[in-house]
Amino acid sequence: MTINYNLAVSTSKPWTLFKLLLKWRGSIWKSVILELAVWLMLYGIISVIYRTALNPTQQRVFERVVQYCDDRLKYIPLNFMLGFFVTAVVNRWTYLYQIIGFIDNIGLMTAEYVRGRTEQARMYRRNIVRYCELAQVLVFRDISMRTRRRFPTLDTVVASGFMMPHEKERYDEIQYKYSKYWVPFQWALSLTYDARTKGLIESDYYQVVVQDEIKKFRTGLAWICNYDWVPIPIMYPQLVCLAVHTYFLVCLLARQYVVSEHANNKTEIDLYFPIMSTLQFIFYMGWMKVAEAMLNPFGEDDDDFECNALIDRNITMVLMMVDQGYDRPPALKRDDFWDEEVEPLYSEQSAKIPNNPLKGSVSDVKLPEYIHEIKMVPHCDDTSPLVPGDDLRKRRISVVPVKPSDQQHPSNHGRNRTSLGNIDMFRSFKHKIERSFSKPHLNEDLGRKTFSHGMLENMDIERNKSATKLSGEMSPANNNSFSNSAFVNSGEDLSGRTLDTSSSHPQLSTLKRGSDHRFQHHVLDDVLEDDESDENQMTLRKKECNSSSNYNEEKEKEKEKEKEKTEEENKNEEIKKDDEKEEEQKQDEEARRSPERGAFFIGVVRSESEDQPHPHFRPPLNRFRRSPAQQQPPPE
């Protein structure tokens, strides 16, 4: 029988697995006790002979043999062979259990789609599922020793009710040397077809659904037969068994305690009993016994599959499904949560246990209380640095108000939650430290510059800082930056911000409260980006001057190339026009010289329709067509 210990390990405690060591049925002690007793007996006999029956010379020879065996014991790769063997056996065992055959779907689909309350409809439903279970019985009695003991002959199958006497006669009529597991499945499929023709199955689709479930069940049993027919190659279990037993036969000599005073390999402590070798024997021999028990799960071991119990379960369940459970749903009524809030109840004891619902790990992170607006800006790629005058500096941003539910309030029952403000504070602190260590000097070549989105609004202000200080047009109040790189403080006056009109860059749009969008936000159209650090402005100006000069030179070169290209294209167009004019003049002269030919073309074109040109002749241009007076033939 299968040893079920799931209840014993349902709760993890320090003594949970130790309680399993006390079980005997299906345990490691039961599997290795005989081999361990024989090995310890042989070990003791050799130890007694070495200590009492051998003279000093023979003891020295025995000690050299012990040293030789102990040094070369690692030649047997026991871990490698056992690891691969057990992995292959466990995978095979798992797949066999998955396809062992649970007939529930066949019963459900048959009860659902084979309709009717007559005795004939009931017989159709019961026989379809019984034939499927009969096929499983026939397969199991050929591969499982427990099932074979239950059904030693086919007459016992008839006596147990899985097969009727007239069905056995029809089954015996088919005589050939191979298995006949397919016969019950063919009977079941034929019944589904007959039920469809008689209207018990309402549509072809319902018939296909029932037949698909029967085919899946048959495919699983076919794979079980194939795995029983072709096991793991016999060389592999032979090799593992030989390696394990040879290893511990050598250990009978290699693990002996050397007690001679003049021996080079004398044992430090003479314990008489090989403690570590016994533990090693239990582990390795038990590892092999696990694979041996799982190699064929249809045997009679303690942990083999319960085929007889599965047969009883399947036949009982499907007959109940298609008979007593057919078309008997309960009356349709309102549920208990119809007009109330859905709040499932618990027992008084389990209600005190807290639940952990499915929730994101950062779903409870809130914004700081002083943040009331969020500034949304486009992304700036570090691989394309911004230079003065570049069109990419013109961006669009949106300012979104923050709801009170998205903010972290101090009254949080004493629980400190992580907020985005704290995260951003540490992040900005980290960036400042990195910039302080990697800050370039004015006389050094500067690397690529990364622009922050948080200070987009201050870009023009910082760039024109020196000019405004000299003119005195800007006050300190106008240089109001965000306290955070992505958020706006509630005390800032966004609507009153303006920029210097003398700047060559576009100005910011005035922010307005209210919008036609579903949520209130403020859209700013032409926003400039710049570095958020005041300390790097001088360095940035020098770098921008150099980059702007290089950028302007490249722009001028590109403009010159485009100008040359356009001039060449204009020349080619003029030449082409001159050629077309010459061709037109030639055609005009030819038309004047041969007026009859021109009349011929006109007559052909106007003969039937202007939309259907002549298949061999192309009509001349409209300007060469003559008036109706000119088309009159000359008088004779």
C-alpha positions as CSV (number, residue, x, y, z in Angstrom):
1,M,0.0,0.0,0.0
2,T,1.1,3.6,-0.5
3,I,2.5,5.2,2.6
4,N,0.9,8.6,3.1
5,Y,2.7,10.9,5.5
6,N,1.5,14.3,4.2
7,L,-0.4,15.1,7.5
8,A,2.7,14.5,9.5
9,V,4.7,17.1,7.5
10,S,1.8,19.5,6.9
11,T,3.5,22.0,9.4
12,S,7.2,22.5,9.4
13,K,8.7,22.1,12.9
14,P,12.2,21.1,14.1
15,W,11.0,17.6,14.9
16,T,8.8,17.0,11.8
17,L,11.2,15.0,9.7
18,F,12.6,13.2,12.7
19,K,9.2,11.8,13.3
20,L,9.4,10.2,9.9
21,L,12.5,8.3,10.9
22,L,10.5,6.3,13.3
23,K,8.2,4.9,10.7
24,W,9.0,1.3,9.5
25,R,6.7,0.5,6.5
26,G,8.3,1.8,3.3
27,S,11.2,3.3,5.3
28,I,14.9,3.2,4.5
29,W,15.5,0.9,7.5
30,K,13.3,-1.7,6.1
31,S,15.0,-1.6,2.7
32,V,18.7,-1.8,3.8
33,I,18.5,-3.7,7.1
34,L,19.3,-7.1,5.5
35,E,22.3,-5.9,3.5
36,L,23.6,-3.8,6.4
37,A,23.4,-6.8,8.8
38,V,25.3,-9.0,6.3
39,W,27.9,-6.4,5.7
40,L,28.5,-5.7,9.4
41,M,28.8,-9.5,10.0
42,L,31.5,-9.9,7.3
43,Y,33.3,-6.8,8.6
44,G,33.4,-8.2,12.1
45,I,34.6,-11.6,11.0
46,I,37.5,-10.0,9.0
47,S,38.4,-7.8,12.0
48,V,38.5,-10.7,14.4
49,I,40.7,-12.7,12.1
50,Y,43.1,-9.8,11.7
51,R,43.4,-9.1,15.4
52,T,43.6,-12.7,16.7
53,A,44.4,-15.3,14.0
54,L,47.3,-13.6,12.1
55,N,50.9,-13.5,13.1
56,P,52.8,-10.2,13.0
57,T,54.2,-10.9,9.4
58,Q,50.7,-11.7,8.2
59,Q,49.3,-8.6,9.9
60,R,51.8,-6.4,8.1
61,V,50.8,-7.9,4.8
62,F,47.1,-7.4,5.6
63,E,47.8,-3.8,6.6
64,R,49.4,-3.1,3.2
65,V,46.4,-4.6,1.5
66,V,44.1,-2.3,3.6
67,Q,46.2,0.7,2.6
68,Y,46.1,-0.3,-1.0
69,C,42.3,-0.7,-1.1
70,D,41.7,2.5,0.8
71,D,43.9,4.6,-1.5
72,R,42.1,3.3,-4.6
73,L,38.6,3.3,-3.3
74,K,37.9,6.6,-5.1
75,Y,38.3,4.9,-8.5
76,I,34.6,3.9,-8.3
77,P,32.5,7.0,-9.3
78,L,29.6,6.1,-7.1
79,N,28.1,9.6,-6.7
80,F,28.1,10.2,-10.5
81,M,26.4,6.9,-11.4
82,L,23.8,6.9,-8.7
83,G,22.8,10.5,-9.4
84,F,22.1,10.0,-13.0
85,F,20.3,6.7,-12.4
86,V,18.0,8.0,-9.7
87,T,17.2,11.1,-11.8
88,A,16.1,9.0,-14.8
89,V,14.1,6.6,-12.6
90,V,12.2,9.5,-10.8
91,N,11.3,11.2,-14.1
92,R,10.0,7.9,-15.4
93,W,8.0,7.3,-12.3
94,T,6.5,10.8,-12.3
95,Y,5.3,10.4,-15.9
96,L,3.8,7.0,-15.3
97,Y,1.7,8.4,-12.5
98,Q,0.5,11.3,-14.7
99,I,-0.9,8.9,-17.4
100,I,-2.1,6.1,-15.0
101,G,-5.7,6.8,-16.0
102,F,-8.3,8.8,-14.1
103,I,-11.7,8.4,-15.8
104,D,-13.4,11.4,-14.3
105,N,-13.6,13.5,-17.6
106,I,-15.1,10.7,-19.6
107,G,-17.9,10.3,-16.9
108,L,-18.6,14.1,-16.8
109,M,-18.7,14.5,-20.6
110,T,-20.9,11.4,-21.1
111,A,-23.3,12.6,-18.4
112,E,-23.4,16.0,-20.0
113,Y,-23.8,15.3,-23.7
114,V,-25.6,11.9,-23.8
115,R,-29.1,13.2,-23.0
116,G,-32.3,11.4,-22.1
117,R,-34.1,9.9,-19.1
118,T,-35.2,6.7,-20.9
119,E,-33.8,3.3,-20.0
120,Q,-32.1,3.2,-23.4
121,A,-30.3,6.5,-22.8
122,R,-29.2,5.3,-19.3
123,M,-27.8,2.1,-20.8
124,Y,-25.8,4.1,-23.4
125,R,-24.2,6.2,-20.7
126,R,-23.4,3.4,-18.3
127,N,-22.0,1.1,-21.0
128,I,-19.8,3.8,-22.5
129,V,-18.0,4.5,-19.2
130,R,-17.9,0.7,-18.3
131,Y,-16.2,-0.2,-21.5
132,C,-13.5,2.4,-20.9
133,E,-12.9,1.0,-17.4
134,L,-12.9,-2.5,-18.8
135,A,-10.0,-1.6,-21.0
136,Q,-8.1,-0.3,-18.0
137,V,-8.7,-3.5,-16.1
138,L,-7.3,-5.5,-19.1
139,V,-4.2,-3.4,-19.2
140,F,-3.5,-3.4,-15.5
141,R,-3.9,-7.2,-15.2
142,D,-1.1,-7.6,-17.7
143,I,1.4,-5.1,-16.1
144,S,0.5,-5.0,-12.4
145,M,1.1,-8.1,-10.2
146,R,-1.5,-6.9,-7.7
147,T,-4.2,-6.7,-10.4
148,R,-3.1,-10.0,-11.8
149,R,-3.6,-11.6,-8.4
150,R,-7.1,-10.1,-8.3
151,F,-8.1,-11.1,-11.9
152,P,-6.0,-14.3,-12.7
153,T,-8.3,-15.2,-15.6
154,L,-10.8,-13.4,-17.9
155,D,-13.7,-15.3,-16.3
156,T,-12.9,-13.5,-13.0
157,V,-13.3,-10.2,-14.8
158,V,-16.7,-11.3,-16.0
159,A,-17.6,-12.5,-12.5
160,S,-16.6,-9.1,-11.0
161,G,-19.0,-7.3,-13.3
162,F,-16.6,-5.4,-15.5
163,M,-17.6,-7.6,-18.5
164,M,-20.9,-9.3,-19.5
165,P,-20.9,-12.9,-20.7
166,H,-22.1,-12.0,-24.2
167,E,-19.3,-9.4,-24.3
168,K,-16.7,-12.0,-23.4
169,E,-18.0,-14.2,-26.3
170,R,-17.6,-11.3,-28.7
171,Y,-14.2,-10.5,-27.2
172,D,-13.0,-14.1,-27.7
173,E,-14.1,-14.1,-31.3
174,I,-11.1,-11.9,-32.1
175,Q,-8.1,-14.3,-32.1
176,Y,-4.6,-13.1,-33.0
177,K,-1.2,-13.0,-31.2
178,Y,-1.2,-9.4,-30.1
179,S,-3.1,-7.7,-27.2
180,K,-6.8,-6.8,-27.6
181,Y,-6.9,-3.7,-25.4
182,W,-8.5,-1.7,-28.2
183,V,-11.7,-3.7,-28.3
184,P,-13.5,-2.1,-25.4
185,F,-12.5,1.3,-26.7
186,Q,-14.0,0.5,-30.1
187,W,-17.2,-0.6,-28.4
188,A,-17.4,2.7,-26.5
189,L,-16.8,4.8,-29.6
190,S,-19.4,2.8,-31.5
191,L,-22.0,3.6,-28.8
192,T,-21.3,7.3,-29.1
193,Y,-21.9,7.1,-32.8
194,D,-25.2,5.2,-32.3
195,A,-26.3,7.7,-29.6
196,R,-25.7,10.5,-32.1
197,T,-27.7,8.9,-34.9
198,K,-30.6,8.3,-32.5
199,G,-30.5,11.9,-31.2
200,L,-29.3,11.2,-27.7
201,I,-26.3,13.4,-28.5
202,E,-27.6,16.7,-29.8
203,S,-24.8,17.7,-32.1
204,D,-21.7,16.5,-33.8
205,Y,-19.5,18.7,-31.6
206,Y,-20.8,17.1,-28.4
207,Q,-20.0,13.7,-30.0
208,V,-16.4,14.8,-30.8
209,V,-16.0,16.1,-27.2
210,V,-16.9,12.7,-25.7
211,Q,-14.8,10.8,-28.2
212,D,-11.8,13.1,-27.5
213,E,-11.9,12.2,-23.8
214,I,-12.0,8.5,-24.7
215,K,-9.0,8.9,-27.0
216,K,-7.0,10.7,-24.3
217,F,-7.7,8.0,-21.8
218,R,-6.7,5.3,-24.3
219,T,-3.5,7.1,-25.2
220,G,-2.4,7.2,-21.6
221,L,-3.0,3.4,-21.2
222,A,-1.1,2.9,-24.4
223,W,1.9,4.7,-23.0
224,I,1.8,2.7,-19.9
225,C,2.0,-0.5,-22.0
226,N,4.9,0.9,-23.9
227,Y,6.8,1.8,-20.8
228,D,6.2,-1.7,-19.5
229,W,7.3,-3.2,-22.8
230,V,10.6,-1.1,-23.1
231,P,12.1,-0.5,-19.6
232,I,15.4,1.3,-18.9
233,P,18.2,-0.7,-20.6
234,I,19.2,-3.5,-18.3
235,M,22.9,-2.5,-18.4
236,Y,22.2,0.7,-16.4
237,P,20.7,-1.0,-13.3
238,Q,23.3,-3.7,-13.6
239,L,26.1,-1.2,-13.6
240,V,24.7,0.7,-10.6
241,C,24.0,-2.4,-8.6
242,L,27.5,-3.8,-9.4
243,A,29.2,-0.4,-8.5
244,V,27.4,-0.1,-5.1
245,H,28.0,-3.7,-4.0
246,T,31.6,-3.7,-5.2
247,Y,32.3,-0.5,-3.4
248,F,31.2,-1.8,-0.1
249,L,32.9,-5.2,-0.6
250,V,36.2,-3.3,-1.0
251,C,35.2,-1.3,2.1
252,L,35.3,-4.5,4.1
253,L,39.1,-4.4,3.8
254,A,39.7,-0.7,3.2
255,R,37.8,0.5,6.3
256,Q,39.5,-1.9,8.8
257,Y,41.1,-0.4,11.8
258,V,44.9,-0.9,11.7
259,V,46.3,-1.5,15.2
260,S,49.9,-2.6,14.6
261,E,52.5,-0.3,16.3
262,H,54.9,-0.3,13.4
263,A,52.3,0.3,10.6
264,N,52.5,3.5,8.6
265,N,48.8,3.7,8.3
266,K,47.9,3.0,12.0
267,T,44.5,4.2,13.0
268,E,44.5,6.9,15.6
269,I,41.5,5.6,17.5
270,D,40.5,1.9,17.5
271,L,36.7,1.9,17.8
272,Y,36.1,-1.7,16.7
273,F,32.7,-0.7,15.2
274,P,32.9,1.2,11.8
275,I,30.6,4.1,12.6
276,M,31.2,6.3,9.5
277,S,31.3,3.4,7.1
278,T,28.0,2.2,8.4
279,L,26.4,5.6,7.8
280,Q,27.9,5.6,4.3
281,F,26.5,2.2,3.7
282,I,23.0,3.3,4.7
283,F,23.1,6.4,2.5
284,Y,24.4,4.9,-0.7
285,M,22.6,1.6,-0.4
286,G,19.4,3.4,0.6
287,W,19.8,5.7,-2.5
288,M,20.0,2.6,-4.7
289,K,17.0,1.0,-3.0
290,V,14.9,4.1,-3.7
291,A,15.7,3.8,-7.4
292,E,15.0,0.1,-7.2
293,A,11.6,0.6,-5.7
294,M,10.6,3.3,-8.2
295,L,11.9,1.4,-11.3
296,N,8.6,-0.5,-11.7
297,P,5.8,1.2,-9.7
298,F,3.3,-1.5,-10.7
299,G,4.8,-4.1,-8.4
300,E,4.1,-5.1,-4.9
301,D,6.4,-2.8,-2.9
302,D,5.1,-0.6,-0.1
303,D,5.1,2.5,-2.3
304,D,3.9,1.1,-5.6
305,F,0.8,2.3,-7.3
306,E,-2.5,1.1,-5.9
307,C,-3.9,-0.2,-9.2
308,N,-6.8,-2.2,-7.6
309,A,-7.9,0.9,-5.5
310,L,-7.8,3.0,-8.7
311,I,-10.0,0.5,-10.6
312,D,-12.6,0.5,-7.8
313,R,-12.6,4.2,-7.6
314,N,-13.0,4.7,-11.3
315,I,-15.9,2.3,-11.8
316,T,-17.8,3.5,-8.8
317,M,-17.3,7.2,-9.6
318,V,-18.3,7.1,-13.3
319,L,-21.4,5.0,-12.7
320,M,-22.5,7.5,-10.1
321,M,-21.8,10.4,-12.5
322,V,-23.8,9.1,-15.4
323,D,-26.7,7.6,-13.4
324,Q,-27.5,9.2,-10.1
325,G,-25.7,12.4,-10.9
326,Y,-27.2,12.9,-14.4
327,D,-29.2,16.1,-15.0
328,R,-29.9,16.7,-11.3
329,P,-28.7,20.2,-10.6
330,P,-30.1,22.0,-7.5
331,A,-32.9,24.5,-7.8
332,L,-31.8,28.0,-9.0
333,K,-32.0,30.4,-6.1
334,R,-30.3,33.6,-5.0
335,D,-27.0,33.1,-3.1
336,D,-26.3,34.5,0.3
337,F,-24.2,37.4,-1.1
338,W,-27.0,38.6,-3.5
339,D,-27.7,42.0,-1.9
340,E,-24.8,42.2,0.6
341,E,-21.1,42.7,0.5
342,V,-19.1,39.6,-0.3
343,E,-17.5,38.7,3.0
344,P,-16.9,34.9,3.4
345,L,-17.1,33.6,6.9
346,Y,-14.5,31.7,9.0
347,S,-14.6,29.6,12.0
348,E,-14.0,31.4,15.2
349,Q,-10.6,29.8,15.6
350,S,-9.4,30.3,12.0
351,A,-10.7,33.9,11.8
352,K,-7.9,35.0,14.1
353,I,-5.2,33.8,11.6
354,P,-4.1,36.7,9.4
355,N,-4.4,36.3,5.6
356,N,-1.9,37.5,3.1
357,P,-3.8,38.3,-0.1
358,L,-2.2,38.6,-3.5
359,K,-0.6,42.0,-3.6
360,G,2.4,43.6,-5.3
361,S,5.5,44.0,-3.1
362,V,5.6,47.8,-3.7
363,S,1.8,48.4,-3.8
364,D,1.8,50.1,-0.4
365,V,4.5,52.6,-1.3
366,K,3.0,56.1,-1.0
367,L,4.1,59.6,-1.9
368,P,5.3,62.0,0.8
369,E,2.7,64.2,2.3
370,Y,4.2,67.5,1.0
371,I,4.1,66.3,-2.7
372,H,0.9,67.5,-4.4
373,E,1.9,67.4,-8.0
374,I,3.9,65.1,-10.3
375,K,5.8,66.3,-13.3
376,M,5.7,63.9,-16.3
377,V,8.5,64.5,-18.8
378,P,9.8,62.6,-21.9
379,H,12.8,60.3,-21.6
380,C,16.3,61.5,-22.5
381,D,18.6,58.9,-23.9
382,D,22.3,59.2,-22.8
383,T,23.4,58.0,-26.2
384,S,22.2,61.2,-27.9
385,P,23.5,64.2,-25.8
386,L,21.7,67.5,-26.2
387,V,23.5,70.4,-27.7
388,P,22.5,74.1,-27.9
389,G,20.0,74.8,-30.7
390,D,19.0,71.1,-31.1
391,D,15.3,70.5,-31.8
392,L,15.3,67.7,-29.3
393,R,15.5,70.2,-26.5
394,K,11.9,71.2,-27.2
395,R,9.8,68.8,-25.2
396,R,6.3,68.4,-23.8
397,I,5.5,67.8,-20.2
398,S,2.4,67.2,-18.1
399,V,1.8,68.0,-14.4
400,V,-0.6,65.7,-12.7
401,P,-2.2,66.4,-9.2
402,V,-1.7,63.9,-6.4
403,K,-4.8,62.6,-4.7
404,P,-4.8,62.3,-0.9
405,S,-5.2,58.6,-1.1
406,D,-1.9,58.3,-2.9
407,Q,0.0,60.2,-0.1
408,Q,1.6,58.8,3.0
409,H,0.0,60.4,6.1
410,P,1.6,60.5,9.5
411,S,-1.4,58.8,11.2
412,N,-0.5,55.3,10.1
413,H,-0.9,53.5,13.5
414,G,2.8,53.8,14.2
415,R,3.9,51.9,11.1
416,N,6.7,53.3,9.0
417,R,6.1,52.6,5.3
418,T,8.5,53.3,2.5
419,S,7.7,56.3,0.5
420,L,8.8,57.5,-3.0
421,G,10.2,60.6,-1.4
422,N,12.6,58.6,0.8
423,I,13.7,56.5,-2.2
424,D,14.3,59.6,-4.3
425,M,16.1,61.3,-1.5
426,F,18.7,58.5,-1.2
427,R,18.9,58.2,-5.0
428,S,19.7,61.9,-5.4
429,F,22.2,61.8,-2.6
430,K,23.9,58.9,-4.4
431,H,24.0,60.8,-7.6
432,K,25.5,63.9,-5.9
433,I,28.3,61.7,-4.4
434,E,29.1,60.2,-7.7
435,R,29.3,63.6,-9.4
436,S,31.6,64.9,-6.7
437,F,34.0,62.1,-7.3
438,S,33.9,62.3,-11.1
439,K,33.6,66.1,-11.5
440,P,35.9,67.3,-14.3
441,H,37.9,70.5,-14.3
442,L,37.6,73.4,-16.7
443,N,40.9,72.6,-18.4
444,E,40.1,68.9,-18.9
445,D,38.2,67.3,-21.8
446,L,34.7,66.7,-20.7
447,G,32.8,63.4,-21.4
448,R,29.3,62.9,-22.4
449,K,26.7,64.9,-20.4
450,T,23.5,63.4,-19.0
451,F,20.6,65.7,-18.6
452,S,18.0,65.3,-15.9
453,H,14.3,65.7,-16.4
454,G,13.6,67.1,-13.1
455,M,15.2,70.5,-13.9
456,L,13.7,71.0,-17.4
457,E,12.1,74.2,-16.3
458,N,15.3,75.8,-15.0
459,M,17.4,75.1,-18.2
460,D,17.0,78.5,-19.7
461,I,17.2,80.3,-16.4
462,E,20.5,78.7,-15.6
463,R,21.9,79.3,-19.1
464,N,21.1,83.0,-18.9
465,K,22.0,83.3,-15.2
466,S,25.0,85.6,-15.8
467,A,23.2,87.9,-18.2
468,T,20.2,88.4,-15.9
469,K,22.4,89.1,-12.9
470,L,24.1,91.9,-14.9
471,S,20.8,93.4,-16.1
472,G,19.1,92.9,-12.8
473,E,15.9,91.7,-14.5
474,M,15.7,88.4,-12.6
475,S,15.0,88.2,-8.9
476,P,15.8,85.2,-6.6
477,A,12.1,84.4,-6.3
478,N,11.9,83.6,-10.0
479,N,14.5,80.9,-9.8
480,N,12.2,78.5,-8.0
481,S,13.2,74.9,-8.7
482,F,11.5,71.7,-7.8
483,S,12.5,70.3,-4.4
484,N,12.6,66.8,-5.9
485,S,13.6,65.7,-9.4
486,A,10.1,64.6,-10.3
487,F,7.7,66.3,-8.0
488,V,6.4,69.8,-7.4
489,N,5.9,71.3,-3.9
490,S,2.5,72.6,-3.0
491,G,3.8,76.1,-2.2
492,E,5.2,76.8,-5.6
493,D,3.4,79.2,-7.9
494,L,3.5,77.4,-11.2
495,S,1.1,79.8,-13.0
496,G,3.3,82.8,-12.5
497,R,6.5,81.5,-13.9
498,T,8.0,83.2,-16.9
499,L,11.3,83.0,-18.8
500,D,13.6,85.6,-20.3
501,T,12.1,86.6,-23.7
502,S,15.6,87.4,-25.0
503,S,16.5,83.8,-25.0
504,S,16.6,82.1,-28.4
505,H,14.7,79.1,-27.0
506,P,10.9,78.8,-26.8
507,Q,9.2,79.8,-23.7
508,L,7.1,77.7,-21.4
509,S,3.4,77.7,-21.7
510,T,1.4,79.1,-18.8
511,L,0.0,76.4,-16.6
512,K,-3.7,76.4,-16.1
513,R,-5.9,74.7,-13.6
514,G,-8.6,72.5,-15.0
515,S,-8.7,70.5,-18.1
516,D,-11.0,68.5,-20.4
517,H,-9.2,65.3,-19.5
518,R,-10.5,62.7,-17.1
519,F,-8.1,63.8,-14.5
520,Q,-6.7,67.3,-13.8
521,H,-3.3,67.8,-15.2
522,H,-1.4,70.7,-16.9
523,V,0.3,70.4,-20.3
524,L,3.4,72.4,-21.1
525,D,4.5,72.4,-24.7
526,D,8.0,73.6,-25.4
527,V,10.1,72.8,-22.3
528,L,13.9,73.0,-22.2
529,E,16.1,70.5,-20.5
530,D,19.3,71.3,-18.6
531,D,21.6,70.0,-15.9
532,E,20.1,70.3,-12.4
533,S,23.4,71.0,-10.7
534,D,24.5,74.7,-10.2
535,E,28.1,73.7,-9.7
536,N,28.5,72.4,-13.2
537,Q,27.2,75.4,-15.1
538,M,30.6,76.9,-15.9
539,T,31.8,73.5,-17.1
540,L,28.6,73.0,-19.1
541,R,29.0,76.4,-20.8
542,K,32.5,75.6,-22.0
543,K,31.4,72.2,-23.2
544,E,28.4,73.6,-24.9
545,C,30.5,76.3,-26.7
546,N,32.8,73.6,-28.1
547,S,30.0,71.3,-29.0
548,S,27.9,74.1,-30.5
549,S,30.8,75.2,-32.7
550,N,31.4,71.6,-33.9
551,Y,27.7,71.2,-34.4
552,N,27.4,74.4,-36.4
553,E,30.3,73.4,-38.6
554,E,28.7,70.1,-39.3
555,K,25.4,71.8,-40.1
556,E,27.1,74.2,-42.5
557,K,28.8,71.3,-44.3
558,E,25.5,69.5,-44.6
559,K,23.8,72.6,-46.0
560,E,26.5,73.1,-48.6
561,K,26.1,69.5,-49.7
562,E,22.4,69.8,-50.0
563,K,22.8,73.1,-51.9
564,E,25.1,71.5,-54.4
565,K,22.8,68.6,-54.8
566,T,19.8,70.8,-55.5
567,E,21.8,72.8,-58.1
568,E,22.7,69.6,-59.9
569,E,19.1,68.5,-59.9
570,N,17.9,71.9,-61.3
571,K,20.5,71.7,-64.1
572,N,19.3,68.2,-65.0
573,E,15.7,69.3,-65.1
574,E,16.5,72.2,-67.4
575,I,18.4,69.9,-69.8
576,K,15.4,67.6,-69.8
577,K,13.0,70.4,-70.5
578,D,15.1,71.5,-73.5
579,D,15.2,68.0,-74.9
580,E,11.4,67.8,-74.6
581,K,10.9,71.1,-76.4
582,E,13.1,70.0,-79.3
583,E,11.2,66.8,-79.6
584,E,7.9,68.7,-79.7
585,Q,9.2,71.0,-82.4
586,K,10.2,68.1,-84.5
587,Q,6.8,66.5,-84.2
588,D,5.2,69.7,-85.1
589,E,7.2,70.0,-88.3
590,E,6.4,66.4,-89.3
591,A,2.7,67.0,-88.7
592,R,2.7,70.1,-91.0
593,R,4.6,68.2,-93.8
594,S,2.1,65.3,-93.8
595,P,-1.4,66.6,-93.1
596,E,-3.1,63.4,-94.3
597,R,-1.3,61.3,-91.7
598,G,-2.5,63.7,-89.0
599,A,-6.0,63.4,-90.3
600,F,-5.7,59.7,-90.2
601,F,-4.7,59.7,-86.5
602,I,-7.5,62.0,-85.6
603,G,-10.0,59.8,-87.5
604,V,-8.8,56.8,-85.7
605,V,-9.0,58.4,-82.3
606,R,-12.5,59.8,-82.8
607,S,-13.9,56.8,-84.6
608,E,-15.4,55.1,-81.6
609,S,-14.4,56.5,-78.3
610,E,-11.7,58.7,-76.8
611,D,-11.5,56.3,-73.8
612,Q,-10.4,53.4,-76.0
613,P,-7.2,54.2,-77.9
614,H,-6.1,52.3,-81.0
615,P,-4.0,49.2,-80.1
616,H,-1.2,50.1,-82.6
617,F,-1.2,53.8,-83.0
618,R,-0.8,56.5,-80.4
619,P,-2.9,59.7,-81.0
620,P,-0.9,62.9,-81.2
621,L,-1.0,65.6,-78.6
622,N,-4.1,67.8,-78.3
623,R,-2.3,70.9,-79.4
624,F,-1.6,69.2,-82.8
625,R,-5.3,68.3,-83.4
626,R,-7.0,70.4,-86.1
627,S,-10.3,72.1,-86.0
628,P,-13.4,70.4,-87.6
629,A,-13.1,72.9,-90.6
630,Q,-9.5,71.7,-91.2
631,Q,-10.5,68.1,-91.1
632,Q,-12.8,68.5,-94.2
633,P,-11.3,66.7,-97.3
634,P,-10.1,69.0,-100.1
635,P,-12.5,69.4,-103.0
636,E,-12.0,67.3,-106.0
